[in-house]
Amino acid sequence: MADLIIRGGTVVSAAGRQTADIAVESGRIVAFAPQLPADAEAREVDASGLLVLPGVVDVHTHTRVASDEHPDRFFQDSVAAAFGGTTTFLAFNNPGTGSEQTGSLPTDANAWRRQTDSDSAIDYGLNLVLQPAHADKLPTEIPQVVDMGVPTFKAFMVYDFGLSSAAIAVALRAAARSHGMLMVHGEDRAALEANIARLKAQGKTQPRFHAESRPPYVEAAGTRMAIDMARNEDAPLYLVHLSSQAALAEIVAGREVGGRVFVETCPHFLVLDESRYELPDADCARFIISPPLRSPADRAALWAALADGTLNVVSTDHVPDTVAEKRGWDVCFDQISNGAPGIETLLALVYSEGVQRGHITVERMVDVLSTTPARLFGMPHKGAIEVNRDADIVLFDPQERRTVTQAELHHTSDYTPYEGRAASGIVRSTIVRGEFVVRDGHFVGRRGHGQFQERTLQ
């Protein structure tokens, strides 16, 4: 006996689409057919004219944990994600998120789980950030946290909490031997620091010089270094937020010689470009993202790489800074907080800018937003509308038109980098494990409905 039947929508998978009914029982999909029989005990939802999509799986967010000053911020961003059609998100515990920093990976993981327990409206999980304090313990502690259901880690090649090349090599080896995977922020530290020093010496400290400090060759060199290290350790590698044609070329070259390389890009690289750095300082600071926004030619290359499979995933790199937390624009560009909010606009932007403009098919959109991230990050019950999968379902109206504005969003930031952008399509309802979290554009979920995802990589 079903709890819920969704009727008559266009159900989209990575392989195709069809008009079908979906039956849900106890949070799982139990039947899927062109026409299911009536069930007097089930709620019925008419999805005629709507796309029925698997919930988005956003594997790259810097969502902040609750604090005394901001007790609702983790919950609020989870609500924002639901309004955008995301049903599962993974967060990092890097400095700046409010996560406890103990110097021990198992203790860090337990602390983060304690800080986020019963605080999310949708399902969620953790990617552990590796820092210099962990370096001596990586061979022993990475296997421990993999056994705790946290098999994915992130290493930064830059910043004061970045790892040395030697430590990254150890992490790659330890993760691979434990059936885990390392995510790497690929930029060449030496080249970046030399550029920053040069620009400062020339008095070029305004926000617009952020982009000049991180040209594509800095990303390409870091990407090449990470791929070479992963090949040397016979380890899988996931490269985050790829932004440029130069870095794409390194991906292709690395795979040609046998590298197991998975790559994501982000909506800001697919939608925006470097012209934002020509804005007045106060506005320019809002677009300080690393890597920086690139040229229109880079943007076109990313869409092509999504279409042909070179890029595997699109995720947000959501950083819910407020304008004030960007530290204004009266400090040197390298002191301004990096990142921008995006947890609520992922699906809308990829559909509007990708599918509607003909860059990718709706099936490919489902693949890069749901199916592949769920597979790569160890969530076999997520990412597709199939029998025995979690009933994580989005009812999406492709005919609706909207303008993205901060006033209509629900995230904890006080701005959106997509302000005033016209978009096609809108999320009508979001269902997580069979329960409506957003219904007909209204939040109907609850704090604590989201479950922590203990994950195992295949």
C-alpha positions as CSV (number, residue, x, y, z in Angstrom):
1,M,0.0,0.0,0.0
2,A,1.5,3.3,-1.1
3,D,1.6,6.5,1.0
4,L,1.9,8.8,-2.0
5,I,1.3,8.5,-5.7
6,I,2.6,11.2,-8.1
7,R,0.7,11.0,-11.4
8,G,1.2,12.0,-14.9
9,G,4.5,13.9,-14.8
10,T,7.4,13.7,-17.2
11,V,9.9,11.6,-15.3
12,V,13.4,12.4,-16.3
13,S,16.5,10.1,-15.8
14,A,20.0,10.4,-17.0
15,A,19.0,8.0,-19.8
16,G,15.7,9.4,-21.0
17,R,12.2,10.7,-20.1
18,Q,8.7,9.3,-20.0
19,T,5.2,10.1,-18.7
20,A,4.7,7.9,-15.7
21,D,3.3,7.5,-12.2
22,I,5.4,7.0,-9.1
23,A,4.3,5.2,-5.9
24,V,6.0,5.9,-2.6
25,E,5.9,3.9,0.6
26,S,7.8,4.5,3.8
27,G,10.1,7.0,2.1
28,R,11.1,4.7,-0.8
29,I,9.9,4.5,-4.4
30,V,8.0,1.2,-4.6
31,A,6.5,1.3,-8.1
32,F,7.1,3.2,-11.3
33,A,4.9,2.6,-14.4
34,P,3.0,4.4,-17.1
35,Q,-0.2,4.1,-15.2
36,L,-0.5,2.8,-11.6
37,P,-3.8,1.5,-10.2
38,A,-5.6,3.7,-7.7
39,D,-4.9,3.2,-4.0
40,A,-7.5,4.5,-1.6
41,E,-4.9,4.9,1.2
42,A,-2.5,7.0,-0.8
43,R,-2.3,10.8,-1.2
44,E,-2.3,11.6,-4.9
45,V,-0.5,14.5,-6.5
46,D,-1.2,15.6,-10.1
47,A,2.1,16.3,-11.9
48,S,0.7,16.8,-15.3
49,G,2.7,19.4,-17.2
50,L,5.6,19.2,-14.8
51,L,9.1,17.6,-15.0
52,V,9.5,15.0,-12.2
53,L,13.2,15.1,-11.4
54,P,15.3,13.2,-8.9
55,G,16.4,15.5,-6.0
56,V,19.6,17.5,-6.6
57,V,22.7,16.2,-4.7
58,D,25.0,19.2,-4.0
59,V,28.3,17.7,-2.9
60,H,30.2,21.0,-2.4
61,T,28.9,23.5,0.2
62,H,30.5,25.5,3.0
63,T,27.3,25.6,4.9
64,R,27.9,27.1,8.4
65,V,26.9,25.2,11.6
66,A,24.7,26.8,14.1
67,S,26.3,29.2,16.6
68,D,25.0,31.1,19.7
69,E,24.8,34.3,17.5
70,H,23.3,32.5,14.5
71,P,21.4,29.4,15.8
72,D,19.3,28.9,12.7
73,R,21.9,29.3,9.9
74,F,22.5,25.6,9.2
75,F,18.8,24.9,9.2
76,Q,18.0,28.0,7.1
77,D,20.4,27.1,4.4
78,S,18.9,23.6,4.3
79,V,15.5,25.1,3.8
80,A,16.9,27.3,1.0
81,A,18.4,24.2,-0.6
82,A,14.9,22.6,-0.6
83,F,13.3,25.6,-2.2
84,G,15.9,25.1,-5.0
85,G,15.2,21.4,-5.5
86,T,18.2,20.1,-3.6
87,T,17.3,17.1,-1.4
88,T,20.8,16.2,-0.2
89,F,23.9,18.3,0.4
90,L,27.4,17.6,1.6
91,A,29.2,20.3,3.6
92,F,32.8,21.0,4.6
93,N,34.1,21.6,8.1
94,N,36.9,24.1,7.1
95,P,37.7,27.1,9.2
96,G,35.1,29.7,8.8
97,T,32.1,27.3,8.9
98,G,32.0,27.4,12.7
99,S,33.0,23.7,12.9
100,E,35.1,22.6,15.9
101,Q,38.8,22.3,14.9
102,T,40.4,19.6,17.1
103,G,43.4,18.4,15.1
104,S,42.0,14.9,15.0
105,L,39.9,13.7,12.1
106,P,37.6,11.3,14.0
107,T,37.0,13.9,16.7
108,D,36.4,16.6,14.0
109,A,33.8,14.3,12.4
110,N,32.1,13.5,15.6
111,A,32.0,17.2,16.6
112,W,30.5,18.2,13.3
113,R,27.8,15.5,13.6
114,R,27.0,16.7,17.1
115,Q,26.9,20.3,15.9
116,T,24.5,19.5,13.0
117,D,22.4,16.7,14.6
118,S,18.6,17.2,14.1
119,D,19.2,20.6,12.4
120,S,18.5,20.1,8.7
121,A,15.3,20.0,6.8
122,I,16.9,17.8,4.1
123,D,19.4,15.0,4.0
124,Y,23.0,16.0,4.5
125,G,26.6,14.7,5.0
126,L,30.2,15.7,5.6
127,N,33.3,16.0,3.5
128,L,36.2,16.3,6.0
129,V,38.8,19.0,5.3
130,L,42.4,18.0,5.9
131,Q,44.6,20.6,7.5
132,P,48.3,20.8,8.5
133,A,47.4,19.7,12.1
134,H,46.2,16.4,10.7
135,A,49.2,15.7,8.5
136,D,51.1,13.3,10.8
137,K,47.9,11.3,11.5
138,L,46.5,10.9,8.0
139,P,47.6,7.2,7.4
140,T,45.8,6.1,10.6
141,E,42.9,8.5,10.9
142,I,41.6,8.5,7.3
143,P,40.7,4.8,7.5
144,Q,39.0,5.4,10.8
145,V,36.7,8.1,9.5
146,V,36.0,6.1,6.3
147,D,34.6,3.4,8.6
148,M,32.5,6.1,10.3
149,G,30.7,6.8,7.0
150,V,32.8,9.8,5.9
151,P,34.8,8.5,2.9
152,T,35.5,11.8,1.1
153,F,38.0,14.5,2.1
154,K,39.2,17.8,0.8
155,A,42.7,19.2,0.6
156,F,43.5,22.8,-0.3
157,M,46.8,23.4,-2.2
158,V,46.7,27.1,-1.1
159,Y,45.7,29.2,1.9
160,D,47.1,29.0,5.4
161,F,45.2,25.8,6.1
162,G,46.4,24.2,2.9
163,L,48.4,21.0,2.8
164,S,51.9,20.5,1.5
165,S,52.4,18.4,-1.6
166,A,53.9,15.6,0.5
167,A,50.9,15.6,2.8
168,I,48.5,15.5,-0.2
169,A,50.3,12.5,-1.6
170,V,49.9,10.7,1.8
171,A,46.2,11.6,1.9
172,L,45.6,10.3,-1.7
173,R,47.3,7.1,-0.8
174,A,45.5,6.6,2.5
175,A,42.1,7.5,1.0
176,A,42.6,5.1,-1.9
177,R,43.7,2.2,0.3
178,S,40.6,2.8,2.5
179,H,38.1,3.0,-0.4
180,G,37.8,6.8,0.0
181,M,38.4,9.7,-2.3
182,L,40.3,13.0,-2.0
183,M,38.8,16.2,-3.3
184,V,41.5,18.8,-4.2
185,H,41.4,22.6,-4.7
186,G,43.9,22.8,-7.5
187,E,45.9,26.0,-7.6
188,D,49.7,26.4,-7.7
189,R,50.7,27.9,-4.3
190,A,54.0,29.3,-5.5
191,A,52.7,31.0,-8.6
192,L,49.7,32.4,-6.7
193,E,51.8,33.8,-3.9
194,A,54.3,35.3,-6.3
195,N,51.4,37.1,-8.1
196,I,50.0,38.4,-4.9
197,A,53.3,39.8,-3.8
198,R,53.9,41.4,-7.2
199,L,50.5,43.1,-7.3
200,K,50.9,44.4,-3.7
201,A,54.3,45.8,-4.5
202,Q,52.7,47.7,-7.4
203,G,50.0,49.1,-5.2
204,K,47.3,47.0,-7.0
205,T,45.2,46.0,-4.0
206,Q,41.6,46.7,-5.1
207,P,39.1,43.8,-5.4
208,R,39.5,43.7,-9.2
209,F,43.1,42.5,-8.9
210,H,41.9,39.2,-7.3
211,A,41.4,37.8,-10.8
212,E,44.8,39.0,-12.0
213,S,46.4,37.2,-9.1
214,R,44.8,33.9,-10.1
215,P,45.0,33.6,-14.0
216,P,44.2,30.3,-15.6
217,Y,47.8,29.1,-15.6
218,V,47.7,29.1,-11.8
219,E,44.7,26.7,-11.9
220,A,46.1,24.7,-14.7
221,A,49.4,24.1,-12.9
222,G,47.7,23.1,-9.7
223,T,45.4,20.8,-11.6
224,R,48.3,19.1,-13.4
225,M,50.2,18.7,-10.0
226,A,47.2,17.1,-8.4
227,I,46.6,14.7,-11.3
228,D,50.3,13.7,-11.3
229,M,50.2,13.0,-7.6
230,A,47.0,10.9,-7.9
231,R,48.5,8.9,-10.7
232,N,51.7,8.2,-8.7
233,E,49.6,7.0,-5.8
234,D,47.2,5.0,-8.0
235,A,44.4,7.0,-6.4
236,P,41.1,8.5,-7.6
237,L,40.9,12.2,-7.6
238,Y,38.0,14.7,-7.5
239,L,38.9,18.2,-8.6
240,V,36.6,20.9,-7.4
241,H,35.3,24.1,-9.0
242,L,37.1,23.9,-12.4
243,S,36.8,27.2,-14.2
244,S,39.1,27.4,-17.3
245,Q,40.0,26.0,-20.6
246,A,43.6,25.6,-19.5
247,A,42.6,23.4,-16.6
248,L,40.2,21.4,-18.8
249,A,43.2,20.6,-21.1
250,E,45.0,19.2,-18.1
251,I,42.0,17.0,-17.3
252,V,41.9,15.5,-20.8
253,A,45.7,15.0,-20.8
254,G,45.6,13.3,-17.4
255,R,42.9,10.9,-18.4
256,E,44.6,10.0,-21.6
257,V,47.5,8.5,-19.5
258,G,45.2,6.6,-17.2
259,G,44.3,9.1,-14.4
260,R,41.1,8.4,-12.5
261,V,40.0,12.0,-12.4
262,F,36.5,13.3,-11.7
263,V,35.7,16.9,-12.1
264,E,33.1,19.4,-11.1
265,T,32.3,23.0,-12.1
266,C,30.0,25.5,-10.5
267,P,27.1,27.6,-11.7
268,H,29.0,30.9,-11.3
269,F,31.5,29.8,-13.9
270,L,28.7,28.7,-16.3
271,V,26.6,31.9,-15.9
272,L,28.9,34.8,-15.0
273,D,32.2,36.1,-16.4
274,E,35.2,38.3,-15.6
275,S,33.4,41.5,-16.5
276,R,32.1,41.5,-12.9
277,Y,35.5,42.6,-11.9
278,E,35.0,45.9,-13.8
279,L,32.3,46.9,-11.3
280,P,32.9,49.5,-8.6
281,D,34.9,48.1,-5.6
282,A,31.8,47.7,-3.4
283,D,30.1,45.5,-6.0
284,C,33.2,43.8,-7.3
285,A,34.0,42.4,-3.8
286,R,30.9,40.3,-4.0
287,F,32.4,38.3,-6.8
288,I,35.7,37.4,-5.2
289,I,35.5,33.6,-5.8
290,S,38.5,31.2,-6.1
291,P,39.2,30.4,-8.8
292,P,37.9,33.8,-10.1
293,L,35.3,34.3,-12.8
294,R,36.8,33.7,-16.2
295,S,36.3,34.8,-19.8
296,P,33.2,34.1,-22.0
297,A,35.4,31.7,-24.0
298,D,36.1,29.7,-20.8
299,R,32.4,29.7,-20.0
300,A,31.6,28.3,-23.4
301,A,34.3,25.6,-23.0
302,L,32.8,24.5,-19.7
303,W,29.3,24.1,-21.2
304,A,30.9,22.0,-24.0
305,A,32.7,19.9,-21.5
306,L,29.5,19.3,-19.6
307,A,27.8,18.2,-22.7
308,D,30.6,15.8,-23.9
309,G,31.2,14.3,-20.4
310,T,34.6,15.8,-19.7
311,L,33.0,17.4,-16.6
312,N,31.1,15.1,-14.3
313,V,29.3,17.2,-11.8
314,V,27.9,20.7,-11.2
315,S,27.8,21.8,-7.5
316,T,27.6,25.1,-5.9
317,D,30.6,25.8,-3.7
318,H,28.0,27.6,-1.6
319,V,29.6,30.2,0.8
320,P,26.8,32.1,2.7
321,D,28.8,35.2,3.3
322,T,26.9,38.4,3.9
323,V,28.1,41.6,2.3
324,A,29.6,42.7,5.6
325,E,31.4,39.4,5.9
326,K,33.1,40.0,2.6
327,R,35.1,42.4,4.8
328,G,34.2,45.4,2.7
329,W,36.4,46.6,0.0
330,D,38.9,48.8,1.9
331,V,41.4,45.9,2.5
332,C,43.7,44.2,0.1
333,F,42.0,41.8,-2.3
334,D,43.7,38.8,-0.7
335,Q,42.0,39.6,2.7
336,I,38.5,39.6,1.3
337,S,36.5,36.4,2.1
338,N,36.3,34.1,-0.9
339,G,33.1,32.6,-2.2
340,A,29.4,33.4,-2.9
341,P,26.0,32.0,-2.0
342,G,24.3,29.6,-4.4
343,I,22.6,26.7,-2.6
344,E,19.1,27.8,-3.7
345,T,19.8,28.6,-7.3
346,L,21.7,25.6,-8.6
347,L,18.9,23.7,-10.5
348,A,17.3,26.9,-11.8
349,L,20.5,28.2,-13.3
350,V,21.6,24.9,-14.9
351,Y,18.1,24.4,-16.4
352,S,17.7,28.0,-17.6
353,E,21.2,28.6,-18.9
354,G,22.0,25.0,-19.9
355,V,18.9,23.2,-21.0
356,Q,16.8,26.1,-22.3
357,R,19.7,27.6,-24.2
358,G,20.6,24.2,-25.8
359,H,23.9,23.6,-24.2
360,I,22.9,20.3,-22.5
361,T,19.8,18.1,-22.5
362,V,17.5,17.8,-19.5
363,E,18.8,14.2,-19.2
364,R,22.3,15.4,-19.0
365,M,21.3,18.0,-16.4
366,V,19.8,15.2,-14.2
367,D,23.1,13.2,-14.6
368,V,25.4,16.0,-13.5
369,L,23.1,17.4,-10.7
370,S,21.8,14.1,-9.2
371,T,22.8,10.7,-10.6
372,T,26.6,11.1,-10.9
373,P,27.2,13.0,-7.7
374,A,25.1,10.4,-5.8
375,R,27.2,7.6,-7.4
376,L,30.6,9.2,-6.9
377,F,30.0,10.2,-3.3
378,G,28.5,6.9,-2.1
379,M,24.8,7.4,-1.9
380,P,23.2,4.5,-3.8
381,H,19.7,5.3,-2.7
382,K,19.9,8.8,-4.0
383,G,20.2,10.5,-7.4
384,A,17.5,8.7,-9.6
385,I,13.8,7.9,-9.7
386,E,13.9,4.1,-9.5
387,V,12.3,1.4,-7.4
388,N,14.0,1.0,-4.0
389,R,15.6,4.4,-4.2
390,D,14.8,7.1,-1.7
391,A,11.8,9.1,-2.7
392,D,13.7,12.3,-3.2
393,I,11.7,14.0,-5.9
394,V,11.3,17.5,-7.4
395,L,8.2,18.7,-9.2
396,F,9.6,21.3,-11.6
397,D,7.5,23.6,-13.8
398,P,9.5,24.3,-17.0
399,Q,7.0,26.8,-18.3
400,E,7.3,29.3,-15.5
401,R,9.5,32.4,-15.8
402,R,11.1,34.3,-13.0
403,T,13.7,36.9,-12.1
404,V,16.2,35.9,-9.5
405,T,16.3,38.4,-6.7
406,Q,17.7,38.3,-3.1
407,A,14.2,39.2,-1.8
408,E,12.7,35.9,-2.9
409,L,15.6,33.7,-1.7
410,H,15.8,31.9,1.7
411,H,19.6,31.5,2.2
412,T,21.5,33.1,5.1
413,S,23.4,35.5,2.9
414,D,22.0,38.9,2.2
415,Y,22.8,39.0,-1.5
416,T,22.9,36.8,-4.6
417,P,25.5,37.1,-7.4
418,Y,22.6,36.4,-9.8
419,E,20.5,39.4,-8.9
420,G,18.1,40.5,-11.6
421,R,18.9,37.5,-13.8
422,A,15.9,36.1,-15.9
423,A,15.4,32.4,-15.4
424,S,13.2,29.7,-16.9
425,G,11.5,27.1,-14.8
426,I,10.6,27.0,-11.1
427,V,10.5,24.3,-8.4
428,R,6.9,23.7,-7.3
429,S,7.5,21.0,-4.7
430,T,10.4,19.2,-3.1
431,I,10.0,15.8,-1.5
432,V,12.7,14.2,0.7
433,R,12.2,10.5,1.5
434,G,8.5,10.7,0.7
435,E,7.7,13.8,2.8
436,F,7.0,17.2,1.3
437,V,9.6,19.8,2.5
438,V,8.4,22.4,0.0
439,R,4.9,22.1,-1.4
440,D,3.4,24.5,-4.0
441,G,6.1,27.0,-3.2
442,H,5.7,26.9,0.6
443,F,7.9,25.4,3.2
444,V,6.0,22.6,4.9
445,G,9.0,20.6,6.3
446,R,10.5,20.5,9.7
447,R,13.8,21.0,11.3
448,G,15.4,17.6,11.9
449,H,13.7,15.7,9.0
450,G,17.1,15.6,7.3
451,Q,19.2,12.5,8.0
452,F,23.0,12.3,8.2
453,Q,24.2,10.2,5.3
454,E,26.7,7.6,6.3
455,R,28.3,6.8,2.9
456,T,30.4,4.0,1.4
457,L,32.2,4.4,-1.9
458,Q,32.0,1.6,-4.4
